Every structure is written in structure tokens, then in C-alpha cells.
Amino acid sequence: MTMNNIKILWADDEIDMLKAHIIFLEEKGYQVTTTNNGGDALEILQNENFDVIFLDEQMPGMSGIETLDNLKSIRPNLPVVMITKSEEENIMEEAFGSRIEDYLIKPVNPKQILSSLKKILETKKLADDKSTHSYQQEFTKISMELNQNPNFKEWVDIYKKLVRWELELETTADSGIRDILDMQKEEANTVFSKFFEKNYEDWLHGDAEEVPVLSHTLFRDKIFPFLNDDVPTYLILVDNLRYDQWKTLQPIIEENYVTEIDDIYYGIIPSATQYARNSIFSGLLPNEIKKKYPEYWVDEYEEESKNQYESELLEQLLKRFGKGDISFSYNKILNLNAGRKLVEKLPNLANNKLNVIVYNFIDTLSHARTDTEVIKELAEDETAYRSITKSWFEHSPLKEIINDLADENARIIITTDHGSVKTKNPVKILGDRNTNTNLRYKFGKNLQYKPKEVFEIKDPESIYLPRINISTSYVFTRNSDFLVYPNNYNHFVNLYKNTFQHGGISLQELLVPFAVLNPK
């Protein structure tokens, strides 16, 4: 990073009196943008990237501390230097608690400014260099692991490593190393898809030597063991929560909780809510639900809600496993008001052994990103998608719920039904008007496609999926592919490319977070 590339935003209500400082920095090769209030600074940050911001603590209107709180939700990793006339200790503590990099007392001289800049940028460069070097060493190890026919446990380890590096490198100035990581993720997904397609049917039929925990065995293998003690358990299922998103939220939750288990289980296909979440709460695969509880299964082509019977399915699951005497509640949160009502309702749940909370924000965000231009711009890439998820959580009733549960000494289990993948590569398919609309998988009769481009299942019942009619088949996309009809092809490619979708086969969709946390 050269000085000619370094951009500084300086917000100070006395900015006109700082012209000498600004000229000094510009003569050193820095690019300086100025404003005299916090509101304008936030607006500028919405539209332009900066390397450092100098922020006056005492500005009329929105103060420096208030501006800092807001800008961290927009640019959480942007280095901030707070400048103030005050030497009060509580102001310093408040500022440092909000993650600032340096603190200067007015009047400041140009050399102090330059020293602060060099310290911040050199520290960042050293951190970037260390991360880049470490990943370069790890790259070869991961590549070797991909070529050694990993089993399902080893795939979990590989994916955790990839997510770790994705999070560690997301702020590096070296775009080249991020491109290399993206290529390795694509390679991993290609190999993973072959592994999954080869083993999936055997897992479902119990024909493999070892079988991972899957959606329909999650309660049996992962949750029931925690219902044998006297600690109240809250199962929080955040719809469409990817593992990288969980790792972004984890440090916030760990302010009041300690993570006992940080694990991953395997979702079923289609990696979509109707199938995966019904399987979780029933302990059955989709076609088994349809046969055993036809009153609780809604086919995809039907108009009514596909997940309206989860509470009833959970009740039946508890009875089948001899746990029918367990008191439980089921709470589905679809909007902000419902979340606030649950905060008020929490004391009424304290006597239950198990409380289930299904929180549906990220899935809504994913669909909104497809349909709404504003959301597309806010979540334009993986980093932004994680950032907006983190920002939502920090201001959501869910965070308040989790904090309140810590006060009640309750155990929480955080998981999801599936993840999502950013789509890049269109794949052509033809189907009749009764074909479903999902972009990552299709089912119907007389589907036309190139078999090599998809994972095809001509006998749905072989993987426990409903057969709508005698000629129903399913096809699933892999990696970052998405299905598009030839009619208006270019329009729909432009519409759906670079959106977050689910239903297909990828590490991001099928390796699902499962965490158990106990209050501190």
C-alpha cells in the first residue's frame, strides 16, 4: 500500500482551522476528504472506502462517540483515530471500548497525526503480511487434503479451515491472496460435490461404515443427550445461517456465554427449508414424513405454508423416543414485532425443559437480496453478507433474548437447517409449467438438461424424496451453479447471478453449524 493509495476521512466541526494539517498530509502523498459533522461522514462512508478516519469527539449534533458507533456498523474494520479537547478518563474508556486505534488530545500537530497514521498502517500491513504468509503455507496443505479422498469428518475440518482463512483474510489489502482462496474454495466444492453424490444414498440407507449426523438424526444424536439433566435448554434455529456467519456472531454471544461445542452436521438435499427443517423436527426424511404423517406434509406445488406443522412433528418425535413427558414450547419468529413479544414472553418459558425458537431473518435477507436492489448493494459480496448479518444480530431481539437467557443460567443450542451459496454459473434447463421455481434444484417430469451439469436423481424414493407422479425426477446444482430457463435467458442470468441461493450441493449449504453454549 503506497501513500498515494491511502485515503483519509477527517470529520471535525473546526475542519477549516485544520487546513495546515491537511496540506501537510497531502504533501506527504495522502488523499484527504473532509467534513464538519458526523452525519455527513457516515453518508460519505456509505459511498466511498477509506483506510483511516480522524474523528473529532466533540461535534455539535451527532457526537464523535455516536458517529463512531454508527460507522462501526457500516465499516467495522475501519481504523479510527479519535481527537478531542477532553482528557476525561471515562471518554477515553468509552472510545477505546468502541474499538478505536488511537486517541489524540487537541491541539494536535502535524507530526502527531503522521506518527499515528504510520503506526496504524504499518500495524495493519504487518498483520496482513503475516496472515497472507500463513495462508500461503496452509494452501498447499489444504490442496493435499483435497487430493487424499477425505471422509465426512475430514471434510468438516477442511471447511472449518477455509472459513477461518476467509474471515482472517477478508480485510487484507492483498486482493490476490483472496482470489487464490476463492479458487481453492471452488476446487473444494467441486471435490466435495463428487464425495457427497457418491456417499449420500448409502448414508440414508445405513449402508456406509460410518454415517455423519444428518438433518433427520440431529435431535437423536445431538440434542436429546442435553435433555437428560436439569438445565433448561433453548434450541435456537436461525434459518439459513452459514458456518461463516455463525463464526461472525460467536464473539458477540460469547460476551455472556462459553462455547462448549462448536461443531458441524450434514444437511440433507434439497438444502431448502421445507425439506431440511421438517426433517429436523420430525426425525424423519421427507418421504417418510409424507407417508407416516400425511396430515403434516405439504407438497411443494401446493399453496399453503410448507413448514406450518413443525411443532406437531416435534411432539411426535419426542413421543417416538420415549420423551413425551418433556415439557416444551415452539416459537417461530418471522418479524421484529414477534421477536419483541418473545422477549416479553421469556419468563413464561422458564419451566419448560426444552424451548425451541425458530428465527427467520437471514433466509428473508437472502430472498430480499434477490428481489431488492438496495439489499443487493448492501450485501454485494460474502464479506458484506456477513457484515449485514452481524449488524442485524447486534440490533435484534434475538441478541436480547440470548442475553436474558444467560441471566437465567439457561443452556442454548444454536444451529440452522441449511446454508446458502453465492451463485455465479448459469446452467440451462427445460421443464413444464408445474416445475418448481427454486434456482438450485428442480423436480418434475420431462426435465431437459445436460446430465454432466447436474446431480440427477431419477428415482426420488431412493433418497427418500416424495414422488409427485410416476415420472418425477430431481436435479441438483453443484458449487455456485444456478438453473435458468432458455426463455429470457440473459435477463434471468443478470437477475440471479451473484445472489445467495440454497437447495443444491455445496459446502456452504450442507455443512451446517451446531453450537452448544453455557452461560458464564
PyMOL commands that set and color helices and strands:
alter all, ss='L'
color gray80, all
select helices_A, chain A and resi 3-5+15-27+38-47+64-74+89-97+110-146+152-169+175-205+215-227+243-253+273-282+286-292+294-296+310-320+336-349+362-371+373-378+382-394+397-407+451-453+460-463+489-496+507-510
alter helices_A, ss='H'
color red, helices_A
select strands_A, chain A and resi 7-11+31-35+52-56+80-84+102-105+233-238+257-266+328-333+354-359+411-415+421-422+425-428+441-444+455-457+473-476+481-484+500-501+511-519
alter strands_A, ss='S'
color yellow, strands_A
deselect
rebuild
show_as cartoon
